[in-house]
Structure formats: C-alpha cells, structure tokens
Amino acid sequence: MDLLSNLPDDVLCHVLSFLPTKDAALTSVLSKRWRNMIAFVPNLDIEDSVFLYPEERKEERDDIRQLFMDFVDRVLALQGNSPINKFSLGCSGVDSDRVDHWIQNVMVRGVSEINLSILLDPESGDNYNLFPKVFENKKLVKLELRFGVDICWLDGTIFLPMLKTLVLELVSLSVDKFEILLHALPALEELVMVSIYWIYEDVADVNVSSASLKTITINSSGCLDTLSFDTPSLVYICYSDYVVGDYPVAKMENLFEARISLCVFEEDISRARSPNNDWLEDDEDNVVLRFANVGKLMNGIRNVRYLVLSPNTLEVLSLCCESMPVFKNLKALTIKSDESRGWQAMPVLLRNCPHLETLVLEGLLHHVTDKCGDACDCVTREEKGRSLTSCPVKVLEIKEFQGTMKEMHMIKHFLDYFPCLKELKIYITEKGPTQREVSEVIAEKIKLYNKPSSCNVQLLRARVSSVYEGKEGNRSRKGEETRRDQSKHARMTAKARMNVHKESMKSLPKHKKSMMIMNLMRKKEETQNDQNNVIVSVVEKEKEEKEKGAVENIKEKTEMLSSKCVEWPYMLTYEEEWTWFAFAFGWEWWQRYDAVMSGESAFN
C-alpha cells in the first residue's frame, strides 16, 4: 500500500478509473489520503447488479435499489464539477427522473462517452425514454444505448457534431427517425446495431446513409423489406441478419473487410432448391427473387480485400451466380461450411477472384447436390477442377478437420487442381483422430500429388480454451468471472428481450410467423431427440461402468446433461429464441429458462 500511496494523485485516479465505481469508492477506508480520491476519478462504471446480487426477497431488493440510487447521488455530489470522461450506467427498477438528473450532471461536466442500459420496470418491461439533451451534446464522442432505452421520440433538433461511435442494442427506433439520426451525426465513424425493434407503418425500408461512416455491424435487426447502404467511406462491415426483400443501394467502394452471415428459414432453403420454382415468380414472398437480390449486396462489396461467408450465405449465393461480381481486389476468402448447406456457388466464386492468395475453409463437409460444381470431389465429372485451375490460391487453410475419407478425397482434389498452391495448413479438431493417425493418412495422399515438393503441408492441432484448471471440476477465476457476467447479462436482458421480440413478432406477416414456428418446432423435435440420445448414452455408459466396478459421480453427469439441455438456445438468434420459448414451450418454460440463466435456480 505504501508504494501506491507514493504515486501522484492523477496516477491513482487513473488506476481507480479501471475499477467499478463501487470498488473504487471502497478504497476511501484505506487511509486519509484515499478518503476523497473517488471525487476525482474520471470514469464512472455503475451497475446495480453488484448491489442486487444475490437476490433473495422482493422487499429487500426494493430497499437495495433505493440504496443504489442514493449511492449514485452521493458519488456525483462528491465529485462536484470535476471533469469526467466516461459514464456507464446499468440498472433496472429505478426512478426515471433521477436517471435524467444523473445524465444531466455528467453532461454539464463535459462527459465524452455515455453507456446506458436501463430498464425502468423489469416486470412490465417498460423502457426508459432517453433524456433528450443527450442528443444535443456537442462534446459527446461515444454513445452506447442498450436494452431498455427508447429513442422513438427523435426529431430534427438533435445534433451531435463530435460523435464517432454509436451502439444501439435492443432499442426501439422508428425507420423514419433513423435517417434523421444519421444526418445529425456528421462525424460518425462506427455504427453497431443489434436486435433493433423497427417501428414503421407500411414498409420497413432502412437506409444507412453516411459519408463519414467507416465500420458498421448489423446483427438481427429484424425482418426488413429493403436495406440500403450509401456509405462511400466504409472499410469494414459485419452483416448478420435475415435476407431482406431487396438491397436497392449498396455503395461501399472503399471496403476492406466484409463478414456476411445471412439467416434463412429452412422452408426458404427447400423452396430455393426445388427444381420447379417458376411458380414462385408471382408470389408476394418470392424466395428465389429475394435470394437473387443478394447479388446486389455482393456487387456493392466487390472491392473488398478480405471476405468471410457463412454456410447460409454460400447457399443463398447459389441463386446469384449469374450476377456474381468479379472481386478484383480480394486477397483472402474464408468459407464456413455446414453439412446441411451446399457449395453450389463455390465454383463461380473462385473463378471470380482473380487475385485470391489465401483460402480458408472452416469445415469441408457440406450438402452435396448435382449443382455442387467442380470445386469439390463430391460428384464424379469428366472435367474436374476447372474452377480450381483458374484460381491463384497460394495458401489453403482447412479448419475443423475430422479425418474422414470424404475430407481426405477433397484434400487430394485440392492438391491436384490448385496450380499455385504453396502451403496447406490442416487444423485437426479436438474430437478428431490423433495427429499421428492423420499424418500417416495424409502422407499417403501426398504421394499421389504430382509436385509434392512445391507444397508445404502442415498438420496443426486446433486450440480449444478451457475455463477449468487445477483439479477436475474446479472452475478457474476466468471461468467464474465469465459465468457471473453471463448471469448478469441474462438478468439485465431477459425481460427486455422478451418485450422487444414480442412486439417484433406482432409486426410479422402471418405466413412468416407460420414458417418461423414450424421451423422452430422442427428444431425442438431434433433437439429433444439429441437430448434423448445423450440420456441413453449416459445410462448405457453408467451401466457399463457399474459392471466394471467403477464409481462415478452421478451429480456431475446430471449437471453435464442439464447444461446440454439449456445451452443450445443461445445458438439461435434473439427472434428465434423468443419464438422458441413463447410458442414451442410456453411462458412457463421461458420463466424456467430465465431463472436458470440468471443463476436463481437449477434446471429440474
């Protein structure tokens, strides 16, 4: 402590700024020197979860919320007029007038970064109408609004000349007001939109128009009719959402990196694969036309240098082959594969990348069709590998390799037909065979390669991080912190997510609701079968071990089985997750799931 006490006050305040405000305030009991140090900390990170956890009775929670609000009042009063850089506030069940007062306090003191996650009433899901003066702050550089914040009231008086980063997650926003918002941000460089509840009357036409925008992230922002990008300065885009009806404008001339992960319904995939889909041309929800319009989005990112495509995206691109642009600047391409999604677009994609140097395939197994093309060795053809021979790939990385014969044939195919291949990296999964076994098999395949000396083949073990260390079953501190963060996130967002996506489902057409529910019911049945298989596997293994006289911990197996039962919904999008529990299981199951993820009860 003496070493710290010898540091200058500004250095101590800088150190305290990295701590949660409650922990920083506790240092006041160390000595007289530290008593008022919290008054000069430039960053305030205030979360009510550190006050409310663990929760017991409602009466006690109400008292603690009052203590939380009093604590914030005292901290702000103690700081007086001292400058502040960042103000982060996450709370629920608080007084909106006091929240307005807190925000106004830090704005007067020149705050440059505000991060708000506020849910006024966790029971009803009432949102917090953001203090209007926030959008008139001329010093604000970064604004993050999450969960229960409502900004539907936006009007033409807003103006944030210095704002560079805007994060919107699980907020309600009008389609018309969104354009007003972007026009009021002349210096905006980074935009993040996650699970936006769009409010509109007839059609949902969203236009992302900004001359200064450099990076944009869109994740599950809803079922839109059209989505346009008028962003000439954009260098990075991460787009993960359902395929919209059309992409009328896609201006991204200076794009450097793009990550496209389209979401689709299983029914849409089946209809798109149907050989007789001409009858869909006059359909209001024309799947073929909607998927074909993705070609406009691909044309907008044609100047990209680094591109990542998901399995669904590659499947959708099978209907855009004729309009596929030439990616003349593309140097690195990453393709993620799935056994239920096809590679129909792979041949034309490789042919249209004349300067491609690095190709990364995250998985080789995919859905095989007669339109799979010659990019793989799945279907026998007289002329093989034509799309590969025209591709100048020098480095090929194969990840999630399982060592199956089908994968081995594909590696042989790549070695035979990539003319410029200099390096092949194969990452073996933890669940796959041993590296020695794979090495022996691949060595035999390499002998069939006509120029073995020209390609350096490397076999690598994929690293999988673990949250356990020491004795088996003891969590590491990192894993425990992750668990607490997930529990806190679930407590803060469960009700907000439920409220937002309930309204989002109301705005969907009936036929889309039906398709979504049918798709999720199928997922429910598949998941139930998987759970039954796990149960049978555990029981059989238990019986076998008992016969051998082994003593096993039944509780550990039960926890493992329970984790499998509750872990999978997080792989769904927010809309799918809400629809799953609301329609497939019902409200009671959602409450059980909410309680489990928040750590309030065990999954029984």
N, C-alpha and C positions, 0 to 999 in steps of 0.2 A: 504494500500500500504506500510505503514511503516513496518508492520510485515513481508511482503515479502522481503522488501529491506534489512532486517536484516539477511536474510538467506545467507549462503555461496554461492559463485558463482557456484560451482559444483552442488549444490542442485537446484538453479534457472535454470541452463541449463538442468538439468534432468526434471524439470517441463515443460519447454518450448518444450522439445522433444516430448511431447504428443500432441502438437498443430500442425495444418497445418502450413507449413513454412511461408505462407503469414501472418497468425495471429501472429506467433512468431516474425516476422520482425516488425510488427506494434508496439510492445512493446518498440521499440527504442525511441519513442517520449515521454515516461513516465518521464524519467529523464536522467541525465548524466550516472548514474550507469547502466542503461539499454541500453544505446546507441549502444554498440558493443556486447551485450550479444548474439546476433544471431550468432556471429562468432564462438562461442564455443558450439553450440547445436549439439549433436552427431547424431541426427536423422533428416533427411530432408524428408518431405512429401509434394511434389509439384504437384498440379493439376491445369491444365489450366481452368477447369470449374469454379473456383472461380473468374477468370478474364473474362470469356466469358459470364457468366450468369448475367442478362438476355440478350439474343442476340436480336439485332434489325436489323441493316443493314450490308450487307457483307463488305462494305468498313470499317466500324467501327470494325468489327471482325478482319480484316486483321491488322489494327493498334494495336488492343489489343493483337493479337498473337505476334507482334513484341515487344510490351511492356513486354509480358510474357517471351520471350526469353532473353530480356535484364535483367529482374528481376533475372532469374536463373543465368545469368553470374555474376551479382553483388553479389549475395549471395555466390556463390562459390569463387569469388575473395576475398570477405571479410573474408571468413573462412581460406583462405590461406592453410597451411599444417596441420591444426588441425585435430586430428583423427576423423573418422566418423564410426558409426556402421551400420546405415541403410539409404538407398537411395531409395525413392519411387517416381516414375515419371509417371504421366498420362497426355498425351497431344495429340493433333492432329493438322495437318497442319503446322508442324514446320520443320526447316532445319535439315536434317539428319546429316550433318557434325557437327553442333553444339551439337546435341544429343551425337554423338560419343565423342566429347570433354568433355561433362559433365560426361559421364560414365568413361572415362579415368581419369578424375580429381579425382573422388571418389575412384577409384581402387588404384591409387597411394597412397592415404591416408589410405588404409587398410580397406575398407568397407567390412563388413561380410554378409550383406543382401541387395539384389537388387530386386526391384519390378518395372517392366516396363509394361506400357500399352500405346503403341504408334501407331498412325495411321497417316501416312505422309500426305495423301490426302483423306479427308472424302468423296469427290465427286466420285473419281475413285476407292477408296478402296485400294490404293497402300500400301503395307506392308513395315515395316521398317526392313532392313537386319541388324540383331543384330551385334554390334561391336565384331569382332572375339576374341579380347583379353579377353572378359568376360569368355570364356571357357578355359582360361589358368590361371585364378586367383587361387592361392594356399591358399588364406585366406577366400574365399567365403564359407559361411555356408548355406545360403538360397537364392534360385533364383526363382523368380516368373515372368513368361512371359505370357502376356495376349493380346488378341485382335489382333492388327496389327503387331505383331512381327514375322518375318520369320527366321527360323533356318535350312532351307533346305541345306545350304552350309556346314554343319558339316563334318569334315574329321577326320583322325586319329591323328591329332596333339592336339586335345583337351584333357584336363586333369584337373579335379577339385578334388584334394585329400581330401579336408575338407568339401565338400558339403554334407549336410544331408537332405535337403528338396528341392524338385524340383516341381514346379507348372507350368503346361502347359495348357492354356485355349485359344481356338480359334486360334491356331497357325498352320502353315503348317509344316509338318515333313515327311521325307521320311522313308519308312518302313526299308530299309537297314541302314540308318543313325541312327535309333532309337537304334539298338543293339550296334552300335559304341558308342552312347551317354551313355548307361548304363554301358558299360565296362570302361568308363572313369570316373565313379563315384564310387570308391571303398568304400566310407563311407556312401553312400546314405541310408537313413532310411525311408523317406516319399516321396511318388510319387503321384501326383494328375494330372490326365489327363481329360480335359473337352472339348468336341467338337473338337477333333483333325481332321484336314484335312489331311488324309494319302495320300501320293504320292507313287504310285507303277506302275510297268509296266504290269505284267500279273496277279499275285495273290497277295492278301494282307494277308500275313502271319506274324503276330506280335508275337514276343517272348519277354515276360517280364522275364528277367533272371538277378537275383542279389542275391548274398549270404548275403548281409547286409540289404536288404530291410525289414522293419518291418510293415509299413502301406501303403496301396495303395487304391486310389479312382479313379474309371473309370466311366465317365458319358458321354454318347452319343458320343463315339469316332468314329462312322461310321460303315458302313456295311463291316465287315471283313470276309475273308474266313476262317481263323483259328486264334485262340488266345491261347497262351501257357503261363503257369505260372511256372517258375523254381525258386521258392522263398522259400527256406527251413527255413528262419528265420522270415517269415511273421506271424504277430499276429493279423492283422486287415485288412479286405478287404471290400470295398463298391463298388459293381459292378452293374451299371445301364446302360444297353445298349441293342441293338438288338441281338437276338440269332445269333451267328456266325455259320459257317458251321461245325466246329469241335473244340474240345478242346483237342488236342493230348497230351499235357503235363500239369499236374496240381499237382505240388509238393508244398504242404503247410502243412507240418507235425506239425508245432508248432502253428497253427492258434487258436486264442482265440475267436474272434468275426467276424462274416460274415453277410453282408447285401446284399442280391441278389434280384435285381429288373430287370427282363428281359422284353424287349419290343418286341411286336409281332404285325403282321398285322392281321386285322380281317379275311382276306381271309385265312391266315395260320391256324387260330383257327378253322374255318369252315371245312377246309380240314382235319385237325387233328382229328376232332370229327366225321368225316364221317366213317361209319362202313365199307365201301368198299374202303379202301385206299391202297390196294395192287398194284394198277396200278401206284402208285407214286414211286415205288421202283427204276424204271429205269429213273425217271425224274431227270434232272440236278439239279433242285431246290427242292429236296425231303424234304418236310416239316417234314414227320414222322421221317426220319433218322436224320435230323438236330435237331429236338427236342429231339430225343433219345440220341444224343451225349451230351446233357446237363448232362446226368448221369455221364460222365467222370469228369465234373466240380464238381458235388456233391461228387464224390468219393475223389476228391482232398481236399475237406474241411471236411472230415469225422471226424477229430479230434477236430472240433470246440466245444466251450463251450456255446456260445451264438449265435443264428441264427435268422435272420429276413428274411421272404419271402414275396414277393409282390403277388397280385392276379394273374398276368400273369405268374409268376414263378411257382405257385402252379398248374396252368393249364398245363404248359409245362411239369411239372414233372409227369403228368398222363401217359406220354409215356415213363417214365423212371422207372416205378415201379419194373420191374424185375431186374434192375441193381442198385436199390437204396441201398446205403451202410448202415451199422449199425453205428449210431452216438453214440458211446460208452461213449463219454465224455460230451455229450450235457446236459446242466442243465436247460437252458431257451430257449424257442422257441416262436417266435412271428409270427403269420399268419395274413396278411392283406386280407380282403375279399372284393369282389365286386359282385353285383347281376348278372353280365354278365360272371363271371368266376366260374369254377367248383371246387369241393373239391374231385375230383377223387383220388388224391394222398394222401389225408389225412389219410386214414386207414393204409397204409403201412408206412407212415412217422411216425405215432405214435407208431406202432409196432417196428420200428427200432430205437427207442430212449429208451433204457432200463433203463436209469438213469435220465430221464427227471423229473424235480421238479416243474418248473413254465411254464405254457402255457398261452400265451396272444393272444386273438382273437380280432382283430380290426374290428369288424363287424361280424355278424352271417349270414346275408343274402347272398346267393350265387346261382349260376346256378345249378339247380337240374337235374341230369341225372340218368339213370339206373345203372351207374357205380359210383355213388356218395359214395358208401361204407356205412359202419355202423358207421362212425364217427359222423353222424348227424341223425336226426329223420325225414328226408325228405321222405324216401321211406319205406313202410312197409315191414318188413322181418320177417321170422320165428326166425332166430338167430340174435339178436340185440346186439350191443355194444361190440362185441368181441375184436375189436381193442382198445376200451377204457379200458376194464378189464385188459388188459396186460400192460397198461401204468401207471407208478407210480407217476402221477402228484399229487402234494400236494397243489399247489396254482393255481387257474384258474382266469384270469382277462378277463372280457368281456368289450370291449370299443365300443363306438358309438351305444349303446343300445337304440332302439326306442320304445320298449314296445309292439311290435306286437305279435299276438298269435303264429306265427311261431317261433319267438325268444323264447317265453315262453316255447313252447314244447321242444325246443333244450336245454334250461336250465334244464328242468326236465330230459331230456335224459342224460345230463352230471352228474347230481346229482345221478341218478340211477346207472350209469355204471362206474364212476371213483371210484375205490375201496379205494384209498388212499387220496382222496380229503379232505383237512383240512380247506381251506379258499377259498371263492368265492367272488370276487370283481366285481361289476357291475357298470360301469360308464355310466350314463344316458346322452344322448346328450341334448344340449340346445333346440333343435327343438322337442324333445320328450315330453312325458307326464310329469306331475309333479311327484316329488319323492314320494309323499304320495300315488298317484294312483298306481304307480309301486310297492310300498311297499305292498299294500294290495293284489295285484295280485300275487306277488311272495310269499307272506306269505301263500297263499292258495296252491301254488305249493309245498312249502317246507313241508307242512303237508303230502304230498304223498311220501316224502323221508323216507326210512325205518330207517335211522340213522340221524335224524336231529341234535342231539347234537354233532355229530362228525364233522360237517362242519359249519364254521362261515361265514355267508352270510352278505356282506356289500354292501349297496347301496350308491353310490357316484355321485355327480354332476360334470361332466367334466367342467374344467375351460376353458373359451374362452377369450383370451386377447382382449382388445379393444383399438383403437387408439383415442378414443374420451373421453373427460372428461368435467366437468362443464356443461354449457348449451348445449342443443341438437344442433348439427351441428357445434360446435366449436372444432377444432382439438387440440389435446394435442401437446406439443412440441415434444414428441417422435414420434407421428404420422406424424407431419410436417417434421421432420428430415428423416423419412422413405420415405416420398413422394419425398423429394429432392434427396435422394440417388437413388431412382428408376429412377427419371428423368435423373440424371447424368449418371447412368448406361446405360439407353436407348440411350442417345446421344452419349456415347462413343462406344457402341457396335452395334447399328443398322446397320450401313454401313458395319462394319467388319463381322457381322454375315451373312449379305446378300451376301457378296463377297465369304466367305468361303463355304457356303452351295450351292451357285450357282455352284461352281466347283465340290462340292461333288455330286450334282445331275447329273452332266455330266458323272461322272465315274460309275453311277449305270447302271446295265443291263436294257434293255427296259422293260422286264416283271416286274422287281421290281418297275420301275418308274410307270408303269400302275397300279400295285396293290396299291402303295402309293397314287396315285392321286385318284383312285376310293374310297379308304378308307377315304381320307380326304374330298372328295365331299360328302360322306355319313355323315361325321361329320358336314359338312357345313349345310346340309339339316336338321339334327337333331337340330343343334344349332339355325337355323332360326326358326324352329318350337317352340323351347323353348322361343326364343325372342318374337314370336307372342303370345305365351301363357302369357308371362309377360305383354305384351301390353294390351291384352284383360283383364287380371286380374286387371291392374291398371285402365283401363277405367271403368270396372264394379264397382270397389270399389269407384272411383270418383263419379260415378252416384249415388251410394247408399248414399255416404256421403253428396252429394248435397241435396238429398231428405230429409235428416235429418237436413239440415241447417248447416252442418259443413263447416268450411272454411279451406281449405288445401292449402299448398304451392305447386303450380304446378312445380315450378323450382326444388324443392327438389326431386320430383318424376322423373322428366326428368333426373336429374343427376344420380339418382339411376338406371334408365333404361339404361342410357348410359354406366354406369360402368359395368352392366351385359353384354353389347354388346362387350366391349373391354377387359374385364378381362379374359375371358376363354382361349385365345390363349397362355397365359403363362403356362397353364397346359400341353401344348404339349412339345415335345422335340424340340430342335433347328431345326432339319431337317424337322419335321412335320410343324413347324411354318413357315419356309421359303417356303416350298412346298404349304402350305395352301394359303398364300398371293400371291405367284407367279403364281400359276395355277388356284386356285379357284376364287380369287378376281381379280388378275391382279396387275400390277405395281402401278397403281394409288391408289388402296386400301392400298398397303403396305406403300406408302408415307403418306397417311392419318393416318394410324396406328402409323407410326414412329413419326409423328408430335404430335399426341395425347399423346403418352407415354413420349415424351420429354417435354411436357407441353407447346408447342408452339401454339397449337390451341385447340379448343373444338371439340368434336365429334359431327358432324352435320349430 
